[in-house]
Amino acid sequence: MNINSGVFGVILNDKNEVLLIHRTDHDIWEIPGGRWEDGETPWDAIVREVKEETTLDVVVEKLVSLGSHPSNQDLVFTFLCKIVGGEIHPTPEADRIEYFSLENMPTNTAPSKLIRIKDSLEFQDKCFLRNIDNATKTEKYIEDNRL
């Protein structure tokens, strides 16, 4: 069995706003993340992904949710991360990096990432397990909306 794996990081500021990146390859906002590489743990992968996409140094504070797409063997980890260094700078993957409140999310925020953000804000005291088979994958959202 081949498992497709993803890691995503929710980073909050002192106003409980969420750090989003605007992708350079599509007109879409999302939380930092991606796939983890051979030889990495999921928690090491999100630290690397955040650094690559934002230039920030983070530590993982906790696992927020573990999502599964059973129909295509996707396993998605969402971590709450804390900034410990670095400064926000555009990168080859993100041309804009900004904080947004849940009530003021850009309209072109990936729906699957909104679910992860809401889980992070709602389930702060536990890890949430979620079947995400019915969630719209970001790739499909981009295609459907021609972003």
Contact map, one row per residue, 1 for C-alpha under 8 A:
111000000000000000000000000000000000000000000000000000000000000000000000000000000000000000000000000000000000000000000000000000000000000000000000000
111100000000000000000000000000000000000000000000000000000000000000000000100000000000000000000000000000000000000000000000000000000000000000000000000
111110000000000000000000000000000000000000000000000000000000000000000000111000000000000000000000000000000000000000000000000000000000000000000000000
011111000000000000000000000000000000000000000000000000000000000000000001111000000000000000000000000000000000000000000000000000000000000000000000000
001111100000000000000000000000000011000000000000000000000000000000000000011110000000000000000000000000000000000000000000000000000000000000000000000
000111110000000000000000000000001111000000000000000000000000000000000000011110000000000000000000000000000000000000000000000000000000000000000000000
000011111000000000000000000000001111000001101100000000000000000000000000000111100000000000000000000000000000000000000000000000000000000000000000000
000001111100000000000000000000111100000000000100000000000000000000000000000111100000000000000000000000000000000000000000000000000000000000000000000
000000111110000000000000000000111000000000000100010000000000000000000000000001111000000000000000000000000000000000000000000000000000000000000000000
000000011111000001100000000000110000000000000000000000000000000000000000000001111000000000000000000000000000000000011001000000000000000000000000000
000000001111100001100000000000000000000000000000000000000000000000000000000000011110000000000000000000000000000000000000000000000000000000000000000
000000000111111111100000000000000000000000000000000000000000000000000000000000001100000000000000001000000000000000000000000000000000000000000000000
000000000011111111100000000000000000000000000000000000000000000000000000000000000000000000000000001000000000000000000000000000000000000000000000000
000000000001111110000000000000000000000000000000000000000000000000000000000000000000000000000000000000000000000000000000000000000000000000000000000
000000000001111110000000000000000000000000000000000000000000000000000000000000000000000000000000000000000000000000000000000000000000000000000000000
000000000001111111000000000000000000000000000000000000000000000000000000000000000000000000000000000010000000000000000000000000000000000000000000000
000000000001111111100000000000000000000000000000000000000000000000000000000000000000000000000000001111000000000000000000000000000000000000000000000
000000000111100111110000000000000000000000000000000000000000000000000000000000000000000000000000001111000000000000001000000000000000000000000000000
000000000111100011111000000000100000000000000000000000000000000000000000000000000000000000000000111100000000000000000000000000000000000000000000000
000000000000000001111100000011110000000000000000000000000000000000000000000000000000000000000000111100000000000000000000000000000000000000000000000
000000000000000000111110000011110000000000000000000011000000000000000000000000000000000000000111110000000000000000000000000000000000000000000000000
000000000000000000011111001111000000000000000000000000000000000000000000000000000000000000000111100000000000000000000000000000000000000000000000000
000000000000000000001111111111000000000000000000000000000000000000000000000000000000000000001111000000000000000000000000000000000000000000000000000
000000000000000000000111111000000000000000000000000000000000000000000000000000000000000000011110000000000000000000000000000000000000000000000000000
000000000000000000000011111000000000000000000000000000000000000000000000000000000000000000001000000000000000000000000000000000000000000000000000000
000000000000000000000011111100000000000000000000000000000000000000000000000000000000000000000000000000000000000000000000000000000000000000000100001
000000000000000000000111111110000000000000000000000000000000000000000000000000000000000000000000000000000001000000000000000000000000000000000000001
000000000000000000000110011111000000000000000000000000000000000000000000000000000000000000000000000000000001110000000000000000000000000000000100001
000000000000000000011110001111100000000000000000000000000000000000000000000000000000000000000000000000000101110000000000000000000000000000000000000
000000000000000000011110000111110000000000000000000000000000000000000000000000000000000000000000000000000000110010000000000000000000000000000000000
000000011100000000111000000011111000000000000000000000000000000000000000000000000000000000000000000000000000000010000000000000000000000000000000000
000000011100000000011000000001111100000000000000110011000000000000000000000000000000000000000000000000000000000000000000000000000000000000000000000
000001111000000000000000000000111110000000000100110010000000000000000000000000000000000000000000000000000000000000000000000000000000000000000000000
000001110000000000000000000000011111000000000100100000000000000000000000000000000000000000000000000000000000000000000000000000000000000000000000000
000011100000000000000000000000001111100000001000000000000000000000000000000000000000000000000000000000000000000000000000000000000000000000000000000
000011100000000000000000000000000111110111001100000000000000000000000000000000000000000000000000000000000000000000000000000000000000000000000000000
000000000000000000000000000000000011111100001000000000000000000000000000000000000000000000000000000000000000000000000000000000000000000000000000000
000000000000000000000000000000000001111100000000000000000000000000000000000000000000000000000000000000000000000000000000000000000000000000000000000
000000000000000000000000000000000000111110000000000000000000000000000000000000000000000000000000000000000000000000000000000000000000000000000000000
000000000000000000000000000000000001111111011000000000000000000000000000000000000000000000000000000000000000000000000000000000000000000000000000000
000000000000000000000000000000000001001111111000000000000000000000000000000000000000000000000000000000000000000000000000000000000000000000000000000
000000100000000000000000000000000001000111111100000000000000000000000000000010000000000000000000000000000000000000000000000000000000000000000000000
000000100000000000000000000000000000000011111110000000000001000000000000000000100000000000000000000000000000000000000000000000000000000000000000000
000000000000000000000000000000000000000111111111000000000000000000000000000000000000000000000000000000000000000000000000000000000000000000000000000
000000100000000000000000000000000011100111111111100000000000000000000000000000000000000000000000000000000000000000000000000000000000000000000000000
000000111000000000000000000000001101000001111111110000000000000000000000000000100000000000000000000000000000000000000000000000000000000000000000000
000000000000000000000000000000000000000000111111111000001111000000000000000000000000000000000000000000000000000000000000000000000000000000000000000
000000000000000000000000000000000000000000011111111100000000000000000000000000000000000000000000000000000000000000000000000000000000000000000000000
000000000000000000000000000000011100000000001111111110000000000000000000000000000000000000000000000000000000000000000000000000000000000000000000000
000000001000000000000000000000011000000000000111111111111100000000000000000000000000000000000000000000000000000000000000000000000000000000000000000
000000000000000000000000000000000000000000000011111111111100000000000000000000000000000000000000000000000000000000000000000000000000000000000000000
000000000000000000000000000000000000000000000001111111100000000000000000000000000000000000101000000000000000000000000000000000000000000000000000000
000000000000000000001000000000011000000000000000111111100000000000000000000000000000000001111100000000000000000000000000000000000000000000000000000
000000000000000000001000000000010000000000000000011111110000000000000000000000000000001111100100100000000000000000000000000000000000000000000000000
000000000000000000000000000000000000000000000000011111111000000000000000000000000000011111100000000000000000000000000000000000000000000000000000000
000000000000000000000000000000000000000000000000011001111100000000000000000000000011111100000000000000000000000000000000000000000000000000000000000
000000000000000000000000000000000000000000000010011000111110000000000000000000000011110000000000000000000000000000000000000000000000000000000000000
000000000000000000000000000000000000000000000010011000011111000000000000000000001111100000000000000000000000000000000000000000000000000000000000000
000000000000000000000000000000000000000000000010000000001111100000000000000000001111000000000000000000000000000000000000000000000000000000000000000
000000000000000000000000000000000000000000100010000000000111111000000000000000111100000000000000000000000000000000000000000000000000000000000000000
000000000000000000000000000000000000000000000000000000000011111000000000000000111100000000000000000000000000000000000000000000000000000000000000000
000000000000000000000000000000000000000000000000000000000001111100000000000000111000000000000000000000000000000000000000000000000000000000000000000
000000000000000000000000000000000000000000000000000000000001111111000000000011110000000000000000000000000000000000000000000000100000000000000000000
000000000000000000000000000000000000000000000000000000000000011111000000000011110000000000000000000000000000000000000011001101110000000000000000000
000000000000000000000000000000000000000000000000000000000000001111100000000011100000000000000000000000000000000000010011000000111100000000000000000
000000000000000000000000000000000000000000000000000000000000001111110000001111000000000000000000000000000000000000000000000000111100000000000000000
000000000000000000000000000000000000000000000000000000000000000011111000011110000000000000000000000000000000000000000000000000001111000000000000000
000000000000000000000000000000000000000000000000000000000000000001111100111100000000000000000000000000000000000000000000000000000111100000000000000
000000000000000000000000000000000000000000000000000000000000000000111111111000000000000000000000000000000000000000000000000000000011100000000000000
000000000000000000000000000000000000000000000000000000000000000000011111110000000000000000000000000000000000000000000000000000000010100000000000000
000000000000000000000000000000000000000000000000000000000000000000001111110000000000000000000000000000000000000000000000000000000000100000000000000
000100000000000000000000000000000000000000000000000000000000000000001111110000000000000000000000000000000000000000000000000000000000000000000000000
011100000000000000000000000000000000000000000000000000000000000000011111111000000000000000000000000000000000000000000000000000000000000000000000000
001111000000000000000000000000000000000000000000000000000000000000111111111100000000000000000000000000000000000000000000000000000000000000000000000
001111000000000000000000000000000000000000000000000000000000000001111000111110000000000000000000000000000000000000000000000000000000000000000000000
000011110000000000000000000000000000000000000000000000000000000001110000011111000000000000000000000000000000000000000000000000000000000000000000000
000011110000000000000000000000000000000001000000000000000000001111100000001111100000000000000000000000000000000000000000000000000000000000000000000
000000111100000000000000000000000000000000000000000000000000001111000000000111110000000000000000000000000000000000010000000000000000000000000000000
000000111100000000000000000000000000000000100100000000000001111110000000000011111000000000000000000000000000000000000000000000000000000000000000000
000000001110000000000000000000000000000000000000000000000001111100000000000001111100000000000000000000000000000000000001000000000000000000000000000
000000001111000000000000000000000000000000000000000000000111110000000000000000111110000000000000000000000000000000000000000000000000000000000000000
000000000011000000000000000000000000000000000000000000000111100000000000000000011111000000000000000000000000000000000000000000000000000000000000000
000000000010000000000000000000000000000000000000000000011110000000000000000000001111110000000000000000000000000000000000000000000000000000000000000
000000000000000000000000000000000000000000000000000000011110000000000000000000000111110000000000000000000000000000000000000000000000000000000000000
000000000000000000000000000000000000000000000000000000011100000000000000000000000011111000000000000000000000000000000000000000000000000000000000000
000000000000000000000000000000000000000000000000000000111000000000000000000000000011111100000000000000000000000000000000000000000000000000000000000
000000000000000000000000000000000000000000000000000001110000000000000000000000000000111110000000000000000000000000000000000000000000000000000000000
000000000000000000000000000000000000000000000000000001110000000000000000000000000000011111000000100000000000000000000000000000000000000000000000000
000000000000000000000000000000000000000000000000000001100000000000000000000000000000001111100000100000000000000000000000000000000000000000000000000
000000000000000000000000000000000000000000000000000011100000000000000000000000000000000111111111100000000000000000000000000000000000000000000000000
000000000000000000000000000000000000000000000000000111100000000000000000000000000000000011111110000000000000000000000000000000000000000000000000000
000000000000000000000001000000000000000000000000000010000000000000000000000000000000000001111110000000000000000000000000000000000000000000000000000
000000000000000000000011100000000000000000000000000110000000000000000000000000000000000001111110000000000000000000000000000000000000000000000000000
000000000000000000001111000000000000000000000000000011000000000000000000000000000000000001111111100000000000000000000000000000000000000000000000000
000000000000000000001111000000000000000000000000000000000000000000000000000000000000000001111111100000000000000000000000000000000000000000000000000
000000000000000000001110000000000000000000000000000000000000000000000000000000000000000001000111110000000000000000000000000000000000000000000000000
000000000000000000111100000000000000000000000000000001000000000000000000000000000000000111000111111000000000000000000000000000000000000000000000000
000000000000000000111000000000000000000000000000000000000000000000000000000000000000000000000001111100000000000000000000000000000000000000000000000
000000000001100011110000000000000000000000000000000000000000000000000000000000000000000000000000111110000000000000000000000000000000000000000000000
000000000000000011110000000000000000000000000000000000000000000000000000000000000000000000000000011111011000000000000000000000000000000000000000000
000000000000000111000000000000000000000000000000000000000000000000000000000000000000000000000000001111111000000000000000000000000000000000000000000
000000000000000011000000000000000000000000000000000000000000000000000000000000000000000000000000000111111000000000000100000000000000000000000000000
000000000000000000000000000000000000000000000000000000000000000000000000000000000000000000000000000011111000000000000000000000000000000000000000000
000000000000000000000000000000000000000000000000000000000000000000000000000000000000000000000000000111111100000000000000000000000000000000000000000
000000000000000000000000000000000000000000000000000000000000000000000000000000000000000000000000000111111110100000000000000000000000000000000000000
000000000000000000000000000010000000000000000000000000000000000000000000000000000000000000000000000000011111100000000000000000000000000000000000000
000000000000000000000000000000000000000000000000000000000000000000000000000000000000000000000000000000001111100000000000000000000000000000000000000
000000000000000000000000001110000000000000000000000000000000000000000000000000000000000000000000000000000111110000000000000000000000000000000000000
000000000000000000000000000111000000000000000000000000000000000000000000000000000000000000000000000000001111111011000000000000000000000000000000000
000000000000000000000000000111000000000000000000000000000000000000000000000000000000000000000000000000000001111111000000000000000000000001001000000
000000000000000000000000000000000000000000000000000000000000000000000000000000000000000000000000000000000000111111100000000000000000001111001000000
000000000000000000000000000000000000000000000000000000000000000000000000000000000000000000000000000000000000011111110000000000000000001111000000000
000000000000000000000000000001100000000000000000000000000000000000000000000000000000000000000000000000000000111111111000000000000000000000000000000
000000000000000000000000000000000000000000000000000000000000000000000000000000000000000000000000000000000000111111111100000000000000000000000000000
000000000000000000000000000000000000000000000000000000000000000000000000000000000000000000000000000000000000001111111110000000000000000000000000000
000000000100000000000000000000000000000000000000000000000000000010000000000001000000000000000000000000000000000111111111000000000000000000000000000
000000000100000001000000000000000000000000000000000000000000000000000000000000000000000000000000000000000000000011111111100000000000000000000000000
000000000000000000000000000000000000000000000000000000000000000000000000000000000000000000000000000001000000000001111111110000000000000000000000000
000000000000000000000000000000000000000000000000000000000000000110000000000000000000000000000000000000000000000000111111111100010000000000000000000
000000000100000000000000000000000000000000000000000000000000000110000000000000010000000000000000000000000000000000011111111100000000000000000000000
000000000000000000000000000000000000000000000000000000000000000000000000000000000000000000000000000000000000000000001111111100000000000000000000000
000000000000000000000000000000000000000000000000000000000000000000000000000000000000000000000000000000000000000000000111111100000000000000000000000
000000000000000000000000000000000000000000000000000000000000000100000000000000000000000000000000000000000000000000000011111111110000000000000000000
000000000000000000000000000000000000000000000000000000000000000100000000000000000000000000000000000000000000000000000011111111100000000000000000000
000000000000000000000000000000000000000000000000000000000000000000000000000000000000000000000000000000000000000000000000001111100000000000000000000
000000000000000000000000000000000000000000000000000000000000000100000000000000000000000000000000000000000000000000000000001111110000000000000000000
000000000000000000000000000000000000000000000000000000000000001111000000000000000000000000000000000000000000000000000000001111111000000000000000000
000000000000000000000000000000000000000000000000000000000000000111000000000000000000000000000000000000000000000000000010001001111100000000000000000
000000000000000000000000000000000000000000000000000000000000000011100000000000000000000000000000000000000000000000000000000000111110000000000000000
000000000000000000000000000000000000000000000000000000000000000011110000000000000000000000000000000000000000000000000000000000011111000000000000000
000000000000000000000000000000000000000000000000000000000000000000111100000000000000000000000000000000000000000000000000000000001111110000000000000
000000000000000000000000000000000000000000000000000000000000000000111000000000000000000000000000000000000000000000000000000000000111111000000000000
000000000000000000000000000000000000000000000000000000000000000000011110000000000000000000000000000000000000000000000000000000000011111000000000000
000000000000000000000000000000000000000000000000000000000000000000000000000000000000000000000000000000000000000000000000000000000011111100000000000
000000000000000000000000000000000000000000000000000000000000000000000000000000000000000000000000000000000000001100000000000000000001111110000000000
000000000000000000000000000000000000000000000000000000000000000000000000000000000000000000000000000000000000001100000000000000000000011111011000000
000000000000000000000000000000000000000000000000000000000000000000000000000000000000000000000000000000000000001100000000000000000000001111111000000
000000000000000000000000000000000000000000000000000000000000000000000000000000000000000000000000000000000000011100000000000000000000000111111100000
000000000000000000000000000000000000000000000000000000000000000000000000000000000000000000000000000000000000000000000000000000000000000011111110000
000000000000000000000000000000000000000000000000000000000000000000000000000000000000000000000000000000000000000000000000000000000000000111111111000
000000000000000000000000000000000000000000000000000000000000000000000000000000000000000000000000000000000000011000000000000000000000000111111111100
000000000000000000000000010100000000000000000000000000000000000000000000000000000000000000000000000000000000000000000000000000000000000001111111111
000000000000000000000000000000000000000000000000000000000000000000000000000000000000000000000000000000000000000000000000000000000000000000111111111
000000000000000000000000000000000000000000000000000000000000000000000000000000000000000000000000000000000000000000000000000000000000000000011111110
000000000000000000000000000000000000000000000000000000000000000000000000000000000000000000000000000000000000000000000000000000000000000000001111111
000000000000000000000000000000000000000000000000000000000000000000000000000000000000000000000000000000000000000000000000000000000000000000000111111
000000000000000000000000011100000000000000000000000000000000000000000000000000000000000000000000000000000000000000000000000000000000000000000110111
